[in-house]
Amino acid sequence: MKPLSPDRKAELDALAKLREGEIDTRDVPEVRDWSGARRGVFYRPVKRQITLRLDADVIAWFKNHAPRGAGYQTDVNRALREHLHRRRRDKRK
């Protein structure tokens, strides 16, 4: 990101000092229909490159189920994330 200009920083600092009710949002349209909203569109977790040894048949399965083998690593990551969420959910029960 580019550094903030002094004017922009001053504007943001002034807004940060206002209480919630003092902020004028009249020019912002109110959104009432969230049916088309998608969760997590702007969230991008930090990726870290590692070396991970996986069984050949597991890699082959993911590659065979990805279009032209592209994106299979993303699919592996998604499967691991789903597993992580399931384990966390089960632990809370």
DOTOR-714223 format. One record per atom (N, C-alpha, C, O): residue number from 1; residue in three letters; x, y negated, z; atom name. Coordinates in steps of 0.02 Angstrom, whole numbers, padded with zeros to 5 digits. Layout:
   nr  rest      px      py      pz  atom
  NUM   ALA       X       Y       Z    CA
...
//
This chain:
   nr  rest      px      py      pz  atom
    1   MET   00041   00059   00000     N
    1   MET   00000   00000   00000    CA
    1   MET   00043  -00062   00000     C
    1   MET   00098  -00064   00029     O
    2   LYS   00018  -00113  -00033     N
    2   LYS   00053  -00177  -00033    CA
    2   LYS   00044  -00211   00034     C
    2   LYS  -00009  -00204   00066     O
    3   PRO   00094  -00248   00056     N
    3   PRO   00087  -00285   00119    CA
    3   PRO   00031  -00338   00113     C
    3   PRO   00019  -00365   00058     O
    4   LEU  -00002  -00351   00168     N
    4   LEU  -00055  -00402   00167    CA
    4   LEU  -00026  -00471   00162     C
    4   LEU   00027  -00486   00189     O
    5   SER  -00061  -00513   00125     N
    5   SER  -00040  -00583   00121    CA
    5   SER  -00056  -00615   00188     C
    5   SER  -00099  -00591   00225     O
    6   PRO  -00021  -00670   00205     N
    6   PRO  -00035  -00704   00269    CA
    6   PRO  -00108  -00725   00276     C
    6   PRO  -00137  -00722   00330     O
    7   ASP  -00139  -00748   00220     N
    7   ASP  -00209  -00768   00222    CA
    7   ASP  -00255  -00709   00237     C
    7   ASP  -00300  -00715   00278     O
    8   ARG  -00242  -00653   00204     N
    8   ARG  -00283  -00593   00214    CA
    8   ARG  -00275  -00566   00286     C
    8   ARG  -00324  -00545   00317     O
    9   LYS  -00213  -00568   00310     N
    9   LYS  -00201  -00545   00379    CA
    9   LYS  -00237  -00590   00429     C
    9   LYS  -00267  -00564   00477     O
   10   ALA  -00236  -00655   00418     N
   10   ALA  -00270  -00702   00463    CA
   10   ALA  -00346  -00689   00461     C
   10   ALA  -00379  -00691   00513     O
   11   GLU  -00372  -00675   00402     N
   11   GLU  -00444  -00662   00395    CA
   11   GLU  -00463  -00598   00433     C
   11   GLU  -00514  -00596   00468     O
   12   LEU  -00423  -00546   00425     N
   12   LEU  -00437  -00483   00460    CA
   12   LEU  -00429  -00490   00535     C
   12   LEU  -00468  -00461   00573     O
   13   ASP  -00379  -00527   00557     N
   13   ASP  -00370  -00539   00629    CA
   13   ASP  -00431  -00576   00658     C
   13   ASP  -00454  -00560   00713     O
   14   ALA  -00456  -00626   00620     N
   14   ALA  -00515  -00663   00644    CA
   14   ALA  -00576  -00617   00647     C
   14   ALA  -00615  -00622   00695     O
   15   LEU  -00585  -00574   00599     N
   15   LEU  -00641  -00527   00600    CA
   15   LEU  -00635  -00478   00658     C
   15   LEU  -00685  -00460   00689     O
   16   ALA  -00575  -00456   00672     N
   16   ALA  -00564  -00408   00726    CA
   16   ALA  -00582  -00437   00794     C
   16   ALA  -00600  -00400   00840     O
   17   LYS  -00578  -00503   00801     N
   17   LYS  -00594  -00535   00864    CA
   17   LYS  -00669  -00545   00875     C
   17   LYS  -00692  -00558   00931     O
   18   LEU  -00708  -00538   00821     N
   18   LEU  -00781  -00548   00826    CA
   18   LEU  -00814  -00487   00859     C
   18   LEU  -00791  -00431   00851     O
   19   ARG  -00869  -00501   00895     N
   19   ARG  -00910  -00446   00920    CA
   19   ARG  -00951  -00419   00863     C
   19   ARG  -00960  -00453   00812     O
   20   GLU  -00976  -00359   00870     N
   20   GLU  -01014  -00325   00817    CA
   20   GLU  -01071  -00369   00790     C
   20   GLU  -01081  -00374   00730     O
   21   GLY  -01109  -00400   00835     N
   21   GLY  -01167  -00439   00815    CA
   21   GLY  -01149  -00505   00781     C
   21   GLY  -01192  -00536   00749     O
   22   GLU  -01088  -00526   00786     N
   22   GLU  -01067  -00590   00756    CA
   22   GLU  -01044  -00583   00683     C
   22   GLU  -01034  -00633   00649     O
   23   ILE  -01036  -00522   00660     N
   23   ILE  -01012  -00511   00592    CA
   23   ILE  -01071  -00517   00544     C
   23   ILE  -01121  -00482   00551     O
   24   ASP  -01064  -00560   00494     N
   24   ASP  -01118  -00571   00445    CA
   24   ASP  -01113  -00519   00390     C
   24   ASP  -01066  -00518   00351     O
   25   THR  -01161  -00475   00388     N
   25   THR  -01162  -00421   00337    CA
   25   THR  -01220  -00429   00289     C
   25   THR  -01239  -00381   00255     O
   26   ARG  -01249  -00489   00285     N
   26   ARG  -01308  -00499   00242    CA
   26   ARG  -01293  -00486   00168     C
   26   ARG  -01338  -00467   00131     O
   27   ASP  -01232  -00497   00146     N
   27   ASP  -01216  -00487   00075    CA
   27   ASP  -01198  -00414   00059     C
   27   ASP  -01184  -00397   00002     O
   28   VAL  -01199  -00370   00109     N
   28   VAL  -01185  -00300   00099    CA
   28   VAL  -01251  -00263   00092     C
   28   VAL  -01292  -00264   00138     O
   29   PRO  -01263  -00231   00035     N
   29   PRO  -01327  -00197   00026    CA
   29   PRO  -01334  -00138   00075     C
   29   PRO  -01286  -00101   00087     O
   30   GLU  -01394  -00131   00102     N
   30   GLU  -01407  -00076   00149    CA
   30   GLU  -01419  -00012   00109     C
   30   GLU  -01458  -00011   00062     O
   31   VAL  -01386   00041   00129     N
   31   VAL  -01394   00105   00096    CA
   31   VAL  -01443   00146   00137     C
   31   VAL  -01431   00162   00195     O
   32   ARG  -01499   00164   00107     N
   32   ARG  -01550   00203   00142    CA
   32   ARG  -01551   00276   00118     C
   32   ARG  -01570   00321   00155     O
   33   ASP  -01530   00287   00056     N
   33   ASP  -01532   00355   00029    CA
   33   ASP  -01461   00383   00025     C
   33   ASP  -01421   00362  -00016     O
   34   TRP  -01446   00430   00069     N
   34   TRP  -01380   00461   00072    CA
   34   TRP  -01382   00531   00041     C
   34   TRP  -01335   00570   00051     O
   35   SER  -01433   00547   00002     N
   35   SER  -01440   00615  -00025    CA
   35   SER  -01384   00633  -00073     C
   35   SER  -01367   00692  -00080     O
   36   GLY  -01354   00584  -00106     N
   36   GLY  -01300   00598  -00152    CA
   36   GLY  -01231   00592  -00121     C
   36   GLY  -01180   00599  -00156     O
   37   ALA  -01229   00579  -00056     N
   37   ALA  -01164   00569  -00023    CA
   37   ALA  -01127   00635  -00018     C
   37   ALA  -01156   00689  -00010     O
   38   ARG  -01061   00630  -00022     N
   38   ARG  -01018   00689  -00015    CA
   38   ARG  -00969   00677   00041     C
   38   ARG  -00936   00625   00043     O
   39   ARG  -00965   00725   00087     N
   39   ARG  -00922   00719   00145    CA
   39   ARG  -00849   00734   00125     C
   39   ARG  -00836   00780   00086     O
   40   GLY  -00803   00696   00153     N
   40   GLY  -00732   00710   00145    CA
   40   GLY  -00701   00691   00078     C
   40   GLY  -00646   00712   00063     O
   41   VAL  -00736   00651   00039     N
   41   VAL  -00711   00632  -00028    CA
   41   VAL  -00646   00592  -00022     C
   41   VAL  -00601   00601  -00064     O
   42   PHE  -00641   00550   00027     N
   42   PHE  -00583   00506   00032    CA
   42   PHE  -00529   00533   00079     C
   42   PHE  -00475   00505   00084     O
   43   TYR  -00545   00586   00114     N
   43   TYR  -00497   00615   00161    CA
   43   TYR  -00447   00658   00123     C
   43   TYR  -00466   00704   00088     O
   44   ARG  -00384   00643   00129     N
   44   ARG  -00331   00682   00097    CA
   44   ARG  -00279   00700   00150     C
   44   ARG  -00238   00658   00168     O
   45   PRO  -00281   00762   00175     N
   45   PRO  -00232   00780   00226    CA
   45   PRO  -00161   00778   00197     C
   45   PRO  -00151   00788   00137     O
   46   VAL  -00114   00765   00239     N
   46   VAL  -00044   00763   00218    CA
   46   VAL  -00022   00834   00200     C
   46   VAL  -00032   00880   00239     O
   47   LYS   00008   00842   00142     N
   47   LYS   00033   00907   00120    CA
   47   LYS   00106   00913   00140     C
   47   LYS   00143   00863   00141     O
   48   ARG   00126   00973   00155     N
   48   ARG   00195   00986   00173    CA
   48   ARG   00218   01047   00135     C
   48   ARG   00186   01099   00137     O
   49   GLN   00274   01041   00101     N
   49   GLN   00300   01097   00062    CA
   49   GLN   00336   01145   00109     C
   49   GLN   00379   01125   00148     O
   50   ILE   00318   01210   00103     N
   50   ILE   00350   01262   00142    CA
   50   ILE   00362   01322   00098     C
   50   ILE   00337   01325   00042     O
   51   THR   00400   01369   00122     N
   51   THR   00406   01434   00089    CA
   51   THR   00366   01483   00130     C
   51   THR   00375   01489   00190     O
   52   LEU   00321   01518   00096     N
   52   LEU   00275   01564   00130    CA
   52   LEU   00274   01629   00091     C
   52   LEU   00261   01629   00031     O
   53   ARG   00289   01683   00125     N
   53   ARG   00289   01747   00092    CA
   53   ARG   00221   01780   00100     C
   53   ARG   00199   01794   00156     O
   54   LEU   00188   01791   00044     N
   54   LEU   00122   01823   00044    CA
   54   LEU   00126   01889   00005     C
   54   LEU   00169   01897  -00038     O
   55   ASP   00082   01935   00020     N
   55   ASP   00080   01998  -00016    CA
   55   ASP   00063   01984  -00089     C
   55   ASP   00023   01941  -00105     O
   56   ALA   00095   02022  -00133     N
   56   ALA   00087   02012  -00205    CA
   56   ALA   00015   02020  -00227     C
   56   ALA  -00008   01983  -00271     O
   57   ASP  -00022   02067  -00197     N
   57   ASP  -00091   02076  -00217    CA
   57   ASP  -00135   02018  -00197     C
   57   ASP  -00184   02003  -00231     O
   58   VAL  -00119   01984  -00142     N
   58   VAL  -00156   01926  -00121    CA
   58   VAL  -00146   01869  -00171     C
   58   VAL  -00194   01836  -00192     O
   59   ILE  -00083   01857  -00190     N
   59   ILE  -00068   01805  -00239    CA
   59   ILE  -00102   01821  -00305     C
   59   ILE  -00132   01777  -00336     O
   60   ALA  -00098   01884  -00327     N
   60   ALA  -00129   01904  -00390    CA
   60   ALA  -00204   01892  -00389     C
   60   ALA  -00233   01868  -00438     O
   61   TRP  -00236   01907  -00332     N
   61   TRP  -00309   01897  -00327    CA
   61   TRP  -00326   01824  -00336     C
   61   TRP  -00371   01806  -00375     O
   62   PHE  -00291   01780  -00300     N
   62   PHE  -00305   01708  -00305    CA
   62   PHE  -00291   01682  -00376     C
   62   PHE  -00329   01642  -00402     O
   63   LYS  -00236   01704  -00406     N
   63   LYS  -00221   01682  -00474    CA
   63   LYS  -00273   01706  -00524     C
   63   LYS  -00292   01669  -00569     O
   64   ASN  -00297   01768  -00515     N
   64   ASN  -00347   01796  -00561    CA
   64   ASN  -00415   01762  -00554     C
   64   ASN  -00455   01762  -00600     O
   65   HIS  -00428   01733  -00496     N
   65   HIS  -00492   01700  -00485    CA
   65   HIS  -00489   01625  -00496     C
   65   HIS  -00539   01590  -00486     O
   66   ALA  -00432   01599  -00515     N
   66   ALA  -00425   01528  -00530    CA
   66   ALA  -00426   01520  -00606     C
   66   ALA  -00399   01562  -00642     O
   67   PRO  -00456   01467  -00631     N
   67   PRO  -00457   01457  -00704    CA
   67   PRO  -00386   01451  -00732     C
   67   PRO  -00350   01405  -00715     O
   68   ARG  -00368   01497  -00775     N
   68   ARG  -00301   01500  -00806    CA
   68   ARG  -00246   01500  -00753     C
   68   ARG  -00190   01478  -00768     O
   69   GLY  -00260   01524  -00693     N
   69   GLY  -00210   01528  -00641    CA
   69   GLY  -00194   01461  -00608     C
   69   GLY  -00154   01458  -00562     O
   70   ALA  -00226   01408  -00633     N
   70   ALA  -00212   01341  -00607    CA
   70   ALA  -00252   01329  -00543     C
   70   ALA  -00311   01346  -00540     O
   71   GLY  -00221   01300  -00494     N
   71   GLY  -00256   01281  -00433    CA
   71   GLY  -00261   01337  -00382     C
   71   GLY  -00296   01330  -00332     O
   72   TYR  -00226   01393  -00395     N
   72   TYR  -00233   01448  -00348    CA
   72   TYR  -00205   01431  -00279     C
   72   TYR  -00229   01456  -00229     O
   73   GLN  -00153   01388  -00276     N
   73   GLN  -00125   01369  -00212    CA
   73   GLN  -00175   01328  -00171     C
   73   GLN  -00179   01334  -00110     O
   74   THR  -00213   01286  -00206     N
   74   THR  -00266   01247  -00173    CA
   74   THR  -00319   01295  -00145     C
   74   THR  -00344   01284  -00090     O
   75   ASP  -00335   01347  -00183     N
   75   ASP  -00383   01397  -00160    CA
   75   ASP  -00358   01434  -00098     C
   75   ASP  -00396   01448  -00052     O
   76   VAL  -00294   01450  -00097     N
   76   VAL  -00264   01483  -00039    CA
   76   VAL  -00269   01437   00021     C
   76   VAL  -00287   01458   00076     O
   77   ASN  -00252   01373   00011     N
   77   ASN  -00256   01324   00065    CA
   77   ASN  -00327   01318   00091     C
   77   ASN  -00339   01316   00151     O
   78   ARG  -00376   01316   00045     N
   78   ARG  -00446   01311   00064    CA
   78   ARG  -00468   01372   00105     C
   78   ARG  -00503   01365   00155     O
   79   ALA  -00446   01432   00085     N
   79   ALA  -00463   01493   00121    CA
   79   ALA  -00433   01491   00192     C
   79   ALA  -00466   01511   00240     O
   80   LEU  -00371   01468   00197     N
   80   LEU  -00340   01463   00263    CA
   80   LEU  -00376   01411   00307     C
   80   LEU  -00386   01423   00366     O
   81   ARG  -00396   01355   00277     N
   81   ARG  -00432   01304   00315    CA
   81   ARG  -00499   01330   00339     C
   81   ARG  -00518   01318   00396     O
   82   GLU  -00536   01366   00296     N
   82   GLU  -00600   01395   00316    CA
   82   GLU  -00590   01444   00374     C
   82   GLU  -00630   01445   00421     O
   83   HIS  -00537   01484   00370     N
   83   HIS  -00522   01531   00424    CA
   83   HIS  -00509   01493   00489     C
   83   HIS  -00533   01512   00542     O
   84   LEU  -00470   01439   00484     N
   84   LEU  -00455   01398   00542    CA
   84   LEU  -00518   01370   00573     C
   84   LEU  -00526   01372   00634     O
   85   HIS  -00564   01344   00532     N
   85   HIS  -00626   01317   00557    CA
   85   HIS  -00669   01371   00590     C
   85   HIS  -00700   01359   00642     O
   86   ARG  -00671   01430   00560     N
   86   ARG  -00709   01485   00589    CA
   86   ARG  -00681   01504   00658     C
   86   ARG  -00719   01514   00705     O
   87   ARG  -00616   01509   00663     N
   87   ARG  -00584   01527   00727    CA
   87   ARG  -00598   01475   00780     C
   87   ARG  -00613   01492   00837     O
   88   ARG  -00594   01411   00761     N
   88   ARG  -00609   01358   00809    CA
   88   ARG  -00681   01361   00832     C
   88   ARG  -00696   01353   00891     O
   89   ARG  -00727   01372   00784     N
   89   ARG  -00798   01376   00800    CA
   89   ARG  -00812   01436   00846     C
   89   ARG  -00850   01429   00894     O
   90   ASP  -00782   01493   00831     N
   90   ASP  -00791   01553   00872    CA
   90   ASP  -00763   01544   00942     C
   90   ASP  -00791   01570   00991     O
   91   LYS  -00709   01507   00947     N
   91   LYS  -00677   01497   01012    CA
   91   LYS  -00721   01455   01058     C
   91   LYS  -00720   01463   01119     O
   92   ARG  -00761   01409   01029     N
   92   ARG  -00805   01366   01068    CA
   92   ARG  -00865   01404   01096     C
   92   ARG  -00896   01381   01144     O
   93   LYS  -00882   01460   01067     N
   93   LYS  -00942   01498   01088    CA
   93   LYS  -00930   01533   01153     C
   93   LYS  -00975   01568   01178     O
//
